[in-house]
Amino acid sequence: MTNGKDLLDLGFKSGKWFKGALEHINAHGLTGEPMLAYLATVQPPAELPLLPEPLPFYENISASSVVEQQNIDYVKASMRLLMRTPTVVTGAIMPDACPAGPPGTIPVGGVVVARNAIHPGMHSADICCSVMLTNLGKADPKQVLDVAQQVTHFGPGGRPPERRYALPADLRAEMQANPFLDTDKTLALAHEQLGTQGDGNHFLYVGISRNTGDTVLVTHHGSRGVGARLYTQGMKVAERFRQQLSPETAPANAWLPADSAEGVAYWEALQTVRKWTKLNHLCLHDDIAQRLAVPVQQRYWNEHNFVFKTGDLYYHAKGATPLDPRFMPDITGPRIIPLNMAQPILIVEGATTANNLGFAPHGAGRNLSRTRHKASRTDKTKEEWFAEETQGIDARFFFNRIDISELPSAYKDAAAVQQQIAQFGLATVLDEVRPYGCIMAGDWEQDAPWKQKRRAKLAAREELGGEE
């Protein structure tokens, strides 16, 4: 009877597959060449080492300050590590590129093309973060912003039961048919968080078209808890493949083979989450337009945190806007590139070139982390910084708490980003949506339950101390 030691002596690497293989071999009495032929069909593929040298990638970015150069140096060093991943074919960084994790992690403003592999870590947890534009004609921008503030929802959690939008039955069924999405928690979030925008750099923006003078509504947010849970599951499955296929690869760059059962299911789950996220925008836009009783003149959208496919190549765009029509089956207009709350939103189009790989920047990006930016703004109060940086626009925070990490100074210079878009031939600006005002989440964590509890505990301790 053949045993595990026999397989080891033949040069096969031990693993979970041994058990099933030995059962089959002994049940069928396989020996010699027939046994070796069978083992060749069931043994795991050979481990893939890191590429000996990083593949080159296109650098569509330049610096005009020491801080910017430091940022770019970190991004380039991180990309060089990533470009040794065995599945990778090519890559690019955009003018808004900035670090998004430890060295070797895809940066914001990064594009990485892999063959027959889907890397969850390269689209990140905010799957399908995207922007939608609706032209509301000559609607009063202040009225649009006022109504939008009543309709939208920022912050953690979902909408209260009485304000929830209906989750379409066909979309729910599609989620239930996918092993990555068919959980009670994910399905509950798909209903509760429909029509919510989260926090961070997500926004609701109202502006005026430079070309037509029309009032335009733009929203920016992703797939919320639905996408975050898919990302978590995808990373777990990718890690299992990484340990088997390429232990040398960094966990952040683990992948699902696109032709595996898991890879096929994950790709389908991504498309379902894309549908949910588009609907997430539509709920808000339609509700606002209906309350205003104004017709929709024009509408289009695009994602900038997603994976796109052509043949066996998978384009991972972490904060990069797709230009090539083949990446967007439902394209209805040009692409949308926001910069910051006090600057115009760019409406662009562009052709695929060697250096852009079919993508443009997704925004202005950052040179400093949120924490470092806040630390650099201690010479004035938050209120003073807010008044100075939002002069001339109606900027609002949903939780009435100023978040200085989302003020214009937190981002790269908008004019420099636009200049680099032209310099590197990334896109052509067709129109600008000039700012009237915007809504962002604000610093909701300042009043988060755990912080309120901690403050109450400290106050109680001080009171007891005073009595003593």
N, C-alpha and C positions, 0 to 999 in steps of 0.2 A: 504494500500500500504506500502510495506517495505521500510525503508529509512536507511541512514547511521547510525543513532543513534541506530536503532534496531541491526545492525551488531556489533556495538561497545558494546552494552549491552550483546551480546552473547559471547563477548570475542575476537572478531576478530580485528586485527590491521589495522588501517586505511591506505589507500594507493591508488595509481592510479587504482588498480584493482577493487575498490569499484564500480566505475561507470558502468563498463561492467557487473559486477555481479548483481547489482541492476536492470539494464535494463532487464537482462535475467530472474531474479526472478519474477519481476512484469509482464513481457510479458507472462510468462508461469504460473502465479498464484501459485508459489511455496510457501509452508508454512511447518512448522513442520519438520519431518524427511526428506522428499524429499528435502527441501531447505538446510538442514544441509549437506545432502549427496552431493548435488551439490557444496556447498561452499567448502567442503573438497577437491574437484577436482580442484578448481581454485585459492584457497588462496595461497599466496607465501609460500615457505618453511620456517620453523622456523629459526630464526637467529642463526648462528653458533658462539659461543663464542671462544675466544682464548683458546688454550689448557692450563690447569692449570699450567703445568710445561713444559719446553722445552724438546722435544725429544732429545735423544743423537745423536751425529754425529761423524763421524770418522775423526781423526786428523792426517793427513799424513804430518806433518811439525814439524821442530825443529829449535831452535834459537842458534846462536853462538855469538851474541852480544846483548848489551842492546837495541839498536835500533830495531833489529829484534824481540826481545821479546816484545817490545812495540807494534810493528806492529801485531804480533800474538795475543797479548792480545786484541787488538781492534777487530781483525777479529773474534776471538772466542766469544767476547761479542756480536758482531753484529749477529753472527750465532745463539746464544742462544735466542735472541729476535725473529729472523726469525722462529726458530724451534717451536714456539708456534702457528704458522699459522695453522688453523684447517684442511687444506687439506694435510699438509705435513706428509710424512711417514718416511723418513730418509734423511741423508745428509752426505757430506764429504767436507774437505778442503784439497788442494794439497800443495806441497812445494812452489809454486809460489803465494800463497794466499796473497792478500793485499786489503785494504779497497777500496770500489768503491762508497761510498755514506755515508749518515748518518747512525747511529746505526739502525740495523734491515734490512739493505740492503744486498743482497747477495754479497759477496766479489768476486773480481777476483780470479780465482782458486777455486771457490765454485761449488759444485754439490748439488742440492736439488731435491728430488723425491716427487712428489705430486700425489694423487689419483684423477683421473677424473677431473683434473684441469690444465689449461694452464695459467701460470703467466708471462705476458709480461715483467714485471720488472725484472724477473730472467734470461732473455736472453739479456736484455738491447737493446739500440737503434741500436747498431752495429750488427744487426742480421746476423748470418752465417759468422762472421769474420772467415777467413780460410786461409789455406796455400796450395799451389800447387807446385809440383816438376816436372821438366822435365830434363831428362838426355840427354845432347847434345853430348855425345861421347867425342871425342878428340878435340872439338872446342877450339879455343884460348879464354881463359877467358876474356882477355882485350877486344877482339873484341866483345864478347857477351855483356859485360857491356856497351861498346860504342854504339852498336846497340840498346840495351835495353833503353838507355837514350834517343835515338831518338824516340822510340816507345811509352814508357810509359807516363803517365800523372798523376801528383800529384797536390794536392791543391784543393781549392773549385771549384764548378761548374763542367761543363762537357767539353768534347773535342770540339774543333772548328768544324764547320760543315764539312769542307773539310777533316777532319781526323776521322770522326765517323765510327764506325762499324755498320753493319746492325743488327737490332733487328729481329730475326726470327719471321715469321708470326704466327707460332703455339704458341710461347711463348707469343707474344702480345695478341693473342686470349685467352690464358689461364688467363692472367691478366685481360682482359676485362670481363671475366666470373665470376670474384670474387669481391664481394661488397667491400672488403677492399682495392683492388688494382685498381679498375676501376674508376680512376679519370684522368682528362687531365694532371694534374701536374705529377702524378706518371708515367703515360705512357710516357710523354715527358722525364722525368729523366731516365727512363729505356733505352731510345735510346741515349740521350746525354751523360750519365755517363758510358756507356758500355766501358770497357777498361780503367777505371780510378781507382786510388788507394787511394785517399783521403789524409789524413795527419796523425799526431800522430805517433804511433809506427809501422805503415804500411811501408813495404819496398819491394824492389826488390834486391835480393841477388844472387851473382854468387860465386860458390865455387868449390872445387875439392873433389870428393869422396875418402875417406880414403882407401876403399877396392879396387877400380878399377882404380883410377886416372882420371876418366871421369869428364868432366866439367858439372856442374849441375846448373840449374836456379831454384830459389825458389821465389815465390811472396806471400805476406801477405797483405790481405785487406778483407773488407766485402762487404755489399750490398749497401753502400753509401746512397743516398737520398731515393732510393726505399725502403730499409729496415727501414730507420728512419721514414718515413711516415707511414709504416705499424705499427711500434712500437707505434707511437703517437695515431693512431686510436685504436689499441688494448688496450692501457692504458685507453682511454676514455670509451670504452665499458666495460672493466673490472671494472672500477670505478663505473659504474652504477650497476653492479652486486654486488660489495662490499657493497654499501650503502643498498642494499636490503638483501643480504645474511649474511654479517658479518661486521657490522660497526666498530667493535673493531679492525679488521685487519688493519694494516698500509696501506695507499694508495699505497706505493711502492710494496706491496705484494698482491695487488688485483688480481683476477683471472677470467677467463672465464670458466664456466662449460663446459667440453669437449664434453658432449653429447647435449649441446644446439645448436640451429641453428647458433648462433654467434660463438660458440666454434668450430664447424665443419668447418665453413667458414674460421676462423682464422688459424686453423691447415692446411687447404688446401693452404691458402695464404703463410704460412711459407714454404711449399714445393715448391711453385712456386718461391719464393724469393731465395730459395736454388739453384734452376736451374739457375736463372739469375746470381747469384753470381759465380757459377762454370763457367758459360760462360764468366763472366767478367775476370776471370783468363785466360781462354782458348784463348780469343782474343789476349791477350798480348803474351802468350807462342807461339801460332801458328804463329803470325806475326813475332816474333823474329826469330824463327826457319826457316821460309821461306826466310827472308832477308839474313840469314846466309847461306842458301842453305845446311843445315845439316839435316840428318834424326833424328827423335825422337827415342831414344833408350828405354826410359821408362818414364812413367808419372803416378802420383797418387796425391791424395789430401785428406784433411780432414778439417772439420770445427771445431771450438772450442768455439763458442758462439751460442748455438742452443738448441732446445728442441727435445728430442728423446722419442720414445714411445714403450712400451711393454705392451700389454693388456690394462688395465686401469691406468697404471702407466706412468707418464710423467717425464722424467729425464731432469731437467733444468741445463745446463752446461754453466756457466758464466766463460769463459776462462779455459775450461778443455777439454782435447783431448779424443774423444771416442776411446776406445780400442775394445770393443765388436763388432764383425761383424754384429750383429743384429741391431745395431744403424746406419749402413751405407749400404744401399742396393746396392750401386755402388762401393763397395770397390775393388780396383785393386792392392793394395800394402800395405806396412807398414804405420805407422803414422809419422808425422813430428813435431818435437818440436824445435823451434828456441830458442836461448838464448840471444845473443846480437850481434851487427854487427862485433865484433872482435873475436867471439867464434864460434866453429862449430855448425851447425844445427844437432840435433840428429835424427836419423832414428830408430824408435823403434817398437816393438810389445809387446803385453802383454795379459795376461788372466784376466778375471773378477774375483775379489776376494771380500771377505766381506768388506774389508776396502777401496777398490778403486771404488766399485760400477760400474766397467766397464770403468773407466776413468784414465787418467794420466794428469800431468801438461800440460799447453799450452806454457810455456816459463819460463823466470826467474822471472817475477814479480818485484815489487818495494817495497822498505822499506820506501821511502819518496815520497811525491807528487812531481809533476813537479816543482811547485813553491818553495817548500822547498829545492829541490835538487839544483835549480838555485841559491837560496840564500846561499847555502853552498859552492858555487864555485865562490866566488867573489875575491879570492886572486890572480887569474890569469885571463888573457883575454880569451875570447872564443876561439880565434885562438890558444893560448897556450894549452888550454885544449884539443882542437881538435887534434893538432899535437901529443900531448902526448898519447892520448887514441886510436888513429887510426893508430899508427905506424905499418907499415908492411902490411896494407890493403889499398885498393883504395876506400875510403869512399867518397861519393858525396852527396850533397844536391841539389835537383831539382831546388830550388829557389836561390841557391848560398848564403844561409844564414844559418849559423851554429845554430843548435838547441842543446844546451848542455844537455837538458832534454832527449835526445835520445842517448847520448854517453854511452859507457859501464858502467861507474860508476853510472849511473842513475838506474841501475838494481841490483837485488840481485846477489851475487857471483855465477857465472855459475857452478863452481866446486861443491859448496855446494848443489845447486839444483840437480845436477846429482847424488851426493852422496846420497841425500834423496830419489831420485827415486829408487835407489837400496835398501836403508835401509828399505823402506816401501813396497818393492815388487810391485812397480807401473808399471814397464815396463822393458824390456831388450833392450839394445842398440845394434842394428845390424850393423850400419854404422854411420859415421860422414861426413858431408859436411863441409870441412875446408874452411875458408873464403878467397876469393880473393878480393872481394869488394862488395859494395852495394850502392843503391840509396834510399834516404828517402826524404820526402817533405822539411824538413828544416823549418826555422822560417819564413814562408810565411807571417804571420801576421805583420811582421815588415814593409812590404811595402803594407799592405792592404789599399784599397782606403780611409777608414775612418781615418787611421793613417796619410796618406799623406795629407788629407784635414786638419787634426788637426795641423800637422806640418806647413803647408802653412799659416794657420790662425795665429799661434803663430809668425811665421816669419814676417807676415804683421803687427802685433801689435808692434813688436820690431822696425820695420822700421819706423812706425809712431811715436813711442816714441823717436827715434833718431832725427827725424826732429823737434820735439818740443824743 
